[in-house]
Amino acid sequence: MLTLPPDEIHLWFTFPNKITDKNLLLNYQQFLADEERERWQRFHFEKHQHQYLITRALVRTTLSRYADVNPKEWQFSKNKYGKPAIKNPSSELCFNLSNTETLIVCAVSKQQDMGVDVESMQHKSSTVEIAQRFFAKQEVEELLSVPKAKQRQRFFQYWTLKEAYIKAKGMGLYLPLEQFAFSINESNKSLSLSFDERLQDEAKDWQYWLLQVTDSHYAAVCIYNPKKIVYKLRGKHVIPLQDGDGFNLTLIASS
């Protein structure tokens, strides 16, 4: 059983397209709660069924690495905005999930107000137009100041950070994206965060990281940290129900 120090955040990554063993997939199905099974069966496309199954297997088996609990026995609840948490059995563990079609991550810590996001730059979108519509003014200005060839990657860096923050807050897109802004300085690997006064939040109470996970994936972690704990990130690559191994994360910038 693994120990989770109070000053660490563990990030468990898996590549769903690389998990094809039929016996493993059948085992994952046995972990699903009735509600999860119903949702899994409702997906129209097989690739979405597969992604959902791997995501549920990842969170259940990851939590069971830290507690003597069968992966099937975990029960979950959601707040009114949809943020998940452990309902039963009682546990000091907290988690957050994010997934793309090609990469899934489960973050585990002992602080509930934590969010993780992973994004693929292969996702097709009109990046500058989206930023101009939804991002804070200073983020748009910084994005447009970047050479055009790098604007797409900077957009996804911002998007990943902003998603991690709203997931940590547990409000999803109910929280206006234009009311808080990140600033990225890659030359000294620093990040800063500022808030519109309407949000009534303090940047000094948060710790956050922007990571390069693969050539085409960014990840971000954001955690509420008013006690000024110096958190450390630990990355692992895993196939659920198999041993995990170390996973090198490249730090782009952090607070």
C-alpha atoms as a printed R data frame, in Angstrom:
    type eleno elety resid chain resno       x      y       z
1   ATOM     1    CA   MET     A     1   0.000  0.000   0.000
2   ATOM     2    CA   LEU     A     2   1.275  3.466  -0.885
3   ATOM     3    CA   THR     A     3   1.718  6.347   1.533
4   ATOM     4    CA   LEU     A     4   0.619  9.824   0.502
5   ATOM     5    CA   PRO     A     5   2.570 12.511   2.384
6   ATOM     6    CA   PRO     A     6   0.503 15.629   3.139
7   ATOM     7    CA   ASP     A     7   2.854 17.777   1.022
8   ATOM     8    CA   GLU     A     8   2.634 15.690  -2.152
9   ATOM     9    CA   ILE     A     9   0.264 15.487  -5.103
10  ATOM    10    CA   HIS     A    10   0.438 12.261  -7.082
11  ATOM    11    CA   LEU     A    11  -0.450 12.311 -10.774
12  ATOM    12    CA   TRP     A    12  -1.350  8.977 -12.358
13  ATOM    13    CA   PHE     A    13  -1.331  9.017 -16.162
14  ATOM    14    CA   THR     A    14  -2.601  6.373 -18.540
15  ATOM    15    CA   PHE     A    15  -2.866  6.163 -22.332
16  ATOM    16    CA   PRO     A    16  -6.270  4.564 -23.087
17  ATOM    17    CA   ASN     A    17  -5.440  3.666 -26.679
18  ATOM    18    CA   LYS     A    18  -2.627  1.420 -25.445
19  ATOM    19    CA   ILE     A    19  -4.941 -0.660 -23.226
20  ATOM    20    CA   THR     A    20  -6.431 -3.362 -25.408
21  ATOM    21    CA   ASP     A    21  -6.093 -6.568 -23.354
22  ATOM    22    CA   LYS     A    22  -9.582 -8.124 -23.289
23  ATOM    23    CA   ASN     A    23  -9.144 -9.725 -19.871
24  ATOM    24    CA   LEU     A    24  -8.085 -6.421 -18.356
25  ATOM    25    CA   LEU     A    25 -11.067 -4.659 -19.895
26  ATOM    26    CA   LEU     A    26 -13.420 -7.318 -18.550
27  ATOM    27    CA   ASN     A    27 -11.929 -6.826 -15.094
28  ATOM    28    CA   TYR     A    28 -12.478 -3.088 -15.370
29  ATOM    29    CA   GLN     A    29 -16.138 -3.680 -16.167
30  ATOM    30    CA   GLN     A    30 -16.547 -5.547 -12.885
31  ATOM    31    CA   PHE     A    31 -15.587 -2.405 -10.974
32  ATOM    32    CA   LEU     A    32 -18.394 -0.271 -12.374
33  ATOM    33    CA   ALA     A    33 -21.231  0.773 -10.115
34  ATOM    34    CA   ASP     A    34 -24.730  0.445 -11.568
35  ATOM    35    CA   GLU     A    35 -24.903  4.142 -12.451
36  ATOM    36    CA   GLU     A    36 -21.477  4.009 -14.109
37  ATOM    37    CA   ARG     A    37 -22.415  0.904 -16.068
38  ATOM    38    CA   GLU     A    38 -25.574  2.553 -17.345
39  ATOM    39    CA   ARG     A    39 -23.634  5.614 -18.462
40  ATOM    40    CA   TRP     A    40 -20.922  3.464 -20.065
41  ATOM    41    CA   GLN     A    41 -23.536  1.581 -22.084
42  ATOM    42    CA   ARG     A    42 -25.170  4.804 -23.275
43  ATOM    43    CA   PHE     A    43 -22.100  5.964 -25.196
44  ATOM    44    CA   HIS     A    44 -22.789  5.620 -28.906
45  ATOM    45    CA   PHE     A    45 -19.200  5.307 -30.096
46  ATOM    46    CA   GLU     A    46 -16.896  2.523 -28.962
47  ATOM    47    CA   LYS     A    47 -13.949  4.895 -28.462
48  ATOM    48    CA   HIS     A    48 -15.988  6.915 -25.954
49  ATOM    49    CA   GLN     A    49 -17.068  3.754 -24.145
50  ATOM    50    CA   HIS     A    50 -13.429  2.709 -23.943
51  ATOM    51    CA   GLN     A    51 -12.270  6.094 -22.665
52  ATOM    52    CA   TYR     A    52 -14.966  6.167 -19.973
53  ATOM    53    CA   LEU     A    53 -14.205  2.623 -18.837
54  ATOM    54    CA   ILE     A    54 -10.482  3.334 -18.519
55  ATOM    55    CA   THR     A    55 -11.186  6.564 -16.621
56  ATOM    56    CA   ARG     A    56 -13.388  4.797 -14.070
57  ATOM    57    CA   ALA     A    57 -10.894  1.946 -13.713
58  ATOM    58    CA   LEU     A    58  -8.066  4.433 -13.236
59  ATOM    59    CA   VAL     A    59  -9.693  6.343 -10.382
60  ATOM    60    CA   ARG     A    60 -10.914  3.215  -8.585
61  ATOM    61    CA   THR     A    61  -7.658  1.279  -8.808
62  ATOM    62    CA   THR     A    62  -5.562  4.361  -8.020
63  ATOM    63    CA   LEU     A    63  -7.454  5.076  -4.794
64  ATOM    64    CA   SER     A    64  -7.063  1.414  -3.823
65  ATOM    65    CA   ARG     A    65  -3.292  1.814  -4.004
66  ATOM    66    CA   TYR     A    66  -3.543  4.001  -0.885
67  ATOM    67    CA   ALA     A    67  -6.254  2.155   1.049
68  ATOM    68    CA   ASP     A    68  -7.220 -1.441   1.744
69  ATOM    69    CA   VAL     A    69 -10.401 -1.112  -0.289
70  ATOM    70    CA   ASN     A    70 -11.492 -3.203  -3.253
71  ATOM    71    CA   PRO     A    71 -11.728 -0.929  -6.328
72  ATOM    72    CA   LYS     A    72 -15.373 -1.917  -6.721
73  ATOM    73    CA   GLU     A    73 -16.281 -0.702  -3.210
74  ATOM    74    CA   TRP     A    74 -15.548  2.992  -3.661
75  ATOM    75    CA   GLN     A    75 -18.659  5.154  -3.730
76  ATOM    76    CA   PHE     A    76 -18.666  8.700  -5.051
77  ATOM    77    CA   SER     A    77 -20.755 11.822  -4.747
78  ATOM    78    CA   LYS     A    78 -20.840 15.094  -6.698
79  ATOM    79    CA   ASN     A    79 -21.435 18.668  -5.664
80  ATOM    80    CA   LYS     A    80 -24.105 20.710  -7.419
81  ATOM    81    CA   TYR     A    81 -21.638 21.645 -10.170
82  ATOM    82    CA   GLY     A    82 -20.560 18.052 -10.781
83  ATOM    83    CA   LYS     A    83 -17.214 17.894  -8.949
84  ATOM    84    CA   PRO     A    84 -16.679 14.323  -7.685
85  ATOM    85    CA   ALA     A    85 -15.536 13.279  -4.209
86  ATOM    86    CA   ILE     A    86 -15.301 10.086  -2.192
87  ATOM    87    CA   LYS     A    87 -18.544  9.290  -0.380
88  ATOM    88    CA   ASN     A    88 -17.728  5.866   1.086
89  ATOM    89    CA   PRO     A    89 -15.705  4.479   2.714
90  ATOM    90    CA   SER     A    90 -14.582  7.445   4.781
91  ATOM    91    CA   SER     A    91 -11.145  8.547   3.567
92  ATOM    92    CA   GLU     A    92  -8.733 11.462   3.826
93  ATOM    93    CA   LEU     A    93  -7.930 10.978   0.147
94  ATOM    94    CA   CYS     A    94  -9.065 13.552  -2.403
95  ATOM    95    CA   PHE     A    95  -8.888 13.199  -6.159
96  ATOM    96    CA   ASN     A    96  -9.568 14.923  -9.430
97  ATOM    97    CA   LEU     A    97  -9.749 13.587 -12.972
98  ATOM    98    CA   SER     A    98  -9.168 14.842 -16.479
99  ATOM    99    CA   ASN     A    99  -9.158 13.081 -19.806
100 ATOM   100    CA   THR     A   100  -8.624 13.491 -23.510
101 ATOM   101    CA   GLU     A   101  -9.083 10.768 -26.106
102 ATOM   102    CA   THR     A   102  -5.402  9.870 -25.824
103 ATOM   103    CA   LEU     A   103  -4.416 10.654 -22.219
104 ATOM   104    CA   ILE     A   104  -6.153 10.403 -18.831
105 ATOM   105    CA   VAL     A   105  -4.879 11.663 -15.474
106 ATOM   106    CA   CYS     A   106  -5.994 11.081 -11.893
107 ATOM   107    CA   ALA     A   107  -4.567 13.467  -9.277
108 ATOM   108    CA   VAL     A   108  -4.565 12.411  -5.626
109 ATOM   109    CA   SER     A   109  -3.867 14.565  -2.570
110 ATOM   110    CA   LYS     A   110  -5.208 15.220   0.922
111 ATOM   111    CA   GLN     A   111  -6.678 18.602  -0.045
112 ATOM   112    CA   GLN     A   112 -10.190 18.666  -1.539
113 ATOM   113    CA   ASP     A   113  -9.746 22.025  -3.263
114 ATOM   114    CA   MET     A   114  -7.492 20.644  -6.007
115 ATOM   115    CA   GLY     A   115  -7.986 20.550  -9.750
116 ATOM   116    CA   VAL     A   116  -6.128 18.880 -12.599
117 ATOM   117    CA   ASP     A   117  -6.551 19.279 -16.324
118 ATOM   118    CA   VAL     A   118  -4.927 17.720 -19.343
119 ATOM   119    CA   GLU     A   119  -5.348 18.974 -22.894
120 ATOM   120    CA   SER     A   120  -4.214 17.809 -26.305
121 ATOM   121    CA   MET     A   121  -2.953 20.316 -28.833
122 ATOM   122    CA   GLN     A   122  -4.261 17.966 -31.511
123 ATOM   123    CA   HIS     A   123  -7.757 19.131 -30.579
124 ATOM   124    CA   LYS     A   124  -9.134 21.231 -33.431
125 ATOM   125    CA   SER     A   125 -10.387 24.647 -32.384
126 ATOM   126    CA   SER     A   126 -10.208 28.308 -33.350
127 ATOM   127    CA   THR     A   127  -7.869 29.209 -30.540
128 ATOM   128    CA   VAL     A   128  -7.525 32.993 -30.802
129 ATOM   129    CA   GLU     A   129 -11.239 33.462 -31.440
130 ATOM   130    CA   ILE     A   130 -12.105 31.401 -28.347
131 ATOM   131    CA   ALA     A   131  -9.632 33.364 -26.241
132 ATOM   132    CA   GLN     A   132 -11.037 36.697 -27.405
133 ATOM   133    CA   ARG     A   133 -14.510 35.541 -26.468
134 ATOM   134    CA   PHE     A   134 -13.837 33.941 -23.078
135 ATOM   135    CA   PHE     A   135 -10.401 34.827 -21.658
136 ATOM   136    CA   ALA     A   136  -9.399 37.761 -19.480
137 ATOM   137    CA   LYS     A   137  -8.240 40.874 -21.330
138 ATOM   138    CA   GLN     A   138  -4.617 40.555 -20.183
139 ATOM   139    CA   GLU     A   139  -4.483 36.903 -21.307
140 ATOM   140    CA   VAL     A   140  -5.718 37.859 -24.768
141 ATOM   141    CA   GLU     A   141  -3.142 40.645 -24.978
142 ATOM   142    CA   GLU     A   142  -0.352 38.291 -23.936
143 ATOM   143    CA   LEU     A   143  -1.559 35.624 -26.367
144 ATOM   144    CA   LEU     A   144  -1.553 38.076 -29.270
145 ATOM   145    CA   SER     A   145   1.953 39.267 -28.338
146 ATOM   146    CA   VAL     A   146   3.345 35.762 -28.850
147 ATOM   147    CA   PRO     A   147   4.646 34.928 -32.369
148 ATOM   148    CA   LYS     A   148   1.787 33.552 -34.440
149 ATOM   149    CA   ALA     A   149   3.481 30.167 -34.779
150 ATOM   150    CA   LYS     A   150   3.359 29.769 -30.986
151 ATOM   151    CA   GLN     A   151  -0.115 31.150 -30.320
152 ATOM   152    CA   ARG     A   152  -1.798 27.777 -30.499
153 ATOM   153    CA   GLN     A   153   0.413 26.231 -27.826
154 ATOM   154    CA   ARG     A   154   0.084 29.317 -25.607
155 ATOM   155    CA   PHE     A   155  -3.715 29.129 -25.930
156 ATOM   156    CA   PHE     A   156  -3.731 25.534 -24.716
157 ATOM   157    CA   GLN     A   157  -1.404 26.429 -21.858
158 ATOM   158    CA   TYR     A   158  -3.870 29.084 -20.708
159 ATOM   159    CA   TRP     A   159  -6.860 26.828 -21.232
160 ATOM   160    CA   THR     A   160  -5.291 23.999 -19.215
161 ATOM   161    CA   LEU     A   161  -4.445 26.327 -16.327
162 ATOM   162    CA   LYS     A   162  -7.891 27.903 -16.279
163 ATOM   163    CA   GLU     A   163  -9.596 24.500 -16.326
164 ATOM   164    CA   ALA     A   164  -7.454 23.325 -13.403
165 ATOM   165    CA   TYR     A   165  -8.450 26.388 -11.354
166 ATOM   166    CA   ILE     A   166 -12.199 26.120 -11.979
167 ATOM   167    CA   LYS     A   167 -12.039 22.403 -11.185
168 ATOM   168    CA   ALA     A   168 -10.220 23.141  -7.929
169 ATOM   169    CA   LYS     A   169 -12.969 25.632  -7.068
170 ATOM   170    CA   GLY     A   170 -15.508 22.911  -7.859
171 ATOM   171    CA   MET     A   171 -17.668 25.183 -10.018
172 ATOM   172    CA   GLY     A   172 -16.735 24.208 -13.568
173 ATOM   173    CA   LEU     A   173 -17.720 26.703 -16.247
174 ATOM   174    CA   TYR     A   174 -20.196 28.361 -13.884
175 ATOM   175    CA   LEU     A   175 -17.147 30.404 -12.893
176 ATOM   176    CA   PRO     A   176 -16.563 33.176 -15.484
177 ATOM   177    CA   LEU     A   177 -13.267 32.581 -17.288
178 ATOM   178    CA   GLU     A   178 -12.705 36.294 -17.911
179 ATOM   179    CA   GLN     A   179 -12.677 37.110 -14.172
180 ATOM   180    CA   PHE     A   180  -9.272 35.565 -13.473
181 ATOM   181    CA   ALA     A   181  -6.040 35.604 -15.429
182 ATOM   182    CA   PHE     A   182  -2.813 33.646 -15.571
183 ATOM   183    CA   SER     A   183   0.457 35.082 -16.825
184 ATOM   184    CA   ILE     A   184   3.177 32.742 -18.067
185 ATOM   185    CA   ASN     A   185   6.879 33.576 -18.029
186 ATOM   186    CA   GLU     A   186   8.726 30.643 -19.568
187 ATOM   187    CA   SER     A   187  12.128 32.337 -19.334
188 ATOM   188    CA   ASN     A   188  12.165 31.992 -15.532
189 ATOM   189    CA   LYS     A   189   9.479 29.290 -15.357
190 ATOM   190    CA   SER     A   190   7.154 31.454 -13.291
191 ATOM   191    CA   LEU     A   191   3.367 31.733 -13.230
192 ATOM   192    CA   SER     A   192   1.227 34.446 -11.717
193 ATOM   193    CA   LEU     A   193  -2.501 34.609 -11.119
194 ATOM   194    CA   SER     A   194  -4.776 37.603 -10.672
195 ATOM   195    CA   PHE     A   195  -8.468 37.982  -9.921
196 ATOM   196    CA   ASP     A   196 -11.262 40.355 -10.719
197 ATOM   197    CA   GLU     A   197 -12.525 41.720  -7.397
198 ATOM   198    CA   ARG     A   198 -15.927 40.114  -8.097
199 ATOM   199    CA   LEU     A   199 -14.414 36.656  -7.490
200 ATOM   200    CA   GLN     A   200 -13.302 37.555  -3.969
201 ATOM   201    CA   ASP     A   201 -10.271 35.279  -4.183
202 ATOM   202    CA   GLU     A   202  -6.596 35.747  -3.355
203 ATOM   203    CA   ALA     A   203  -3.759 34.587  -5.618
204 ATOM   204    CA   LYS     A   204  -1.492 34.115  -2.601
205 ATOM   205    CA   ASP     A   205  -3.758 31.286  -1.403
206 ATOM   206    CA   TRP     A   206  -3.120 29.118  -4.474
207 ATOM   207    CA   GLN     A   207  -0.268 27.009  -5.801
208 ATOM   208    CA   TYR     A   208  -0.232 25.944  -9.444
209 ATOM   209    CA   TRP     A   209   1.903 24.234 -12.062
210 ATOM   210    CA   LEU     A   210   1.959 24.007 -15.863
211 ATOM   211    CA   LEU     A   211   3.505 20.828 -17.257
212 ATOM   212    CA   GLN     A   212   4.496 19.360 -20.600
213 ATOM   213    CA   VAL     A   213   3.429 15.707 -20.434
214 ATOM   214    CA   THR     A   214   4.051 14.584 -24.020
215 ATOM   215    CA   ASP     A   215   4.931 16.425 -27.228
216 ATOM   216    CA   SER     A   216   1.225 17.127 -27.736
217 ATOM   217    CA   HIS     A   217  -0.203 17.239 -24.190
218 ATOM   218    CA   TYR     A   218  -0.172 19.855 -21.465
219 ATOM   219    CA   ALA     A   219  -1.285 19.311 -17.885
220 ATOM   220    CA   ALA     A   220  -1.971 21.790 -15.108
221 ATOM   221    CA   VAL     A   221  -2.522 21.369 -11.378
222 ATOM   222    CA   CYS     A   222  -4.031 23.953  -9.059
223 ATOM   223    CA   ILE     A   223  -4.461 23.557  -5.298
224 ATOM   224    CA   TYR     A   224  -5.827 25.798  -2.560
225 ATOM   225    CA   ASN     A   225  -2.925 26.378  -0.223
226 ATOM   226    CA   PRO     A   226  -3.510 29.144   2.359
227 ATOM   227    CA   LYS     A   227  -1.202 27.317   4.821
228 ATOM   228    CA   LYS     A   228   1.712 27.744   2.373
229 ATOM   229    CA   ILE     A   229   2.603 24.057   2.249
230 ATOM   230    CA   VAL     A   230   5.386 23.499  -0.295
231 ATOM   231    CA   TYR     A   231   3.685 20.858  -2.387
232 ATOM   232    CA   LYS     A   232   5.640 18.494  -4.613
233 ATOM   233    CA   LEU     A   233   4.313 16.695  -7.684
234 ATOM   234    CA   ARG     A   234   4.995 13.000  -8.337
235 ATOM   235    CA   GLY     A   235   4.165 11.587 -11.765
236 ATOM   236    CA   LYS     A   236   3.411  7.956 -12.557
237 ATOM   237    CA   HIS     A   237   2.480  6.112 -15.741
238 ATOM   238    CA   VAL     A   238   0.172  3.201 -15.103
239 ATOM   239    CA   ILE     A   239  -2.137  0.651 -16.657
240 ATOM   240    CA   PRO     A   240  -4.929  0.051 -14.100
241 ATOM   241    CA   LEU     A   241  -4.378 -3.226 -12.189
242 ATOM   242    CA   GLN     A   242  -0.714 -3.257 -13.191
243 ATOM   243    CA   ASP     A   243   2.346 -1.749 -11.533
244 ATOM   244    CA   GLY     A   244   3.052  1.890 -12.250
245 ATOM   245    CA   ASP     A   245   6.393  3.344 -13.186
246 ATOM   246    CA   GLY     A   246   7.945  6.771 -12.998
247 ATOM   247    CA   PHE     A   247   6.739  9.350 -15.477
248 ATOM   248    CA   ASN     A   248   8.918 12.347 -16.288
249 ATOM   249    CA   LEU     A   249   7.012 15.623 -16.251
250 ATOM   250    CA   THR     A   250   8.587 18.700 -17.782
251 ATOM   251    CA   LEU     A   251   7.867 21.812 -15.774
252 ATOM   252    CA   ILE     A   252   7.003 24.772 -18.000
253 ATOM   253    CA   ALA     A   253   6.193 27.172 -15.169
254 ATOM   254    CA   SER     A   254   4.873 27.266 -11.606
255 ATOM   255    CA   SER     A   255   3.893 29.697  -8.879
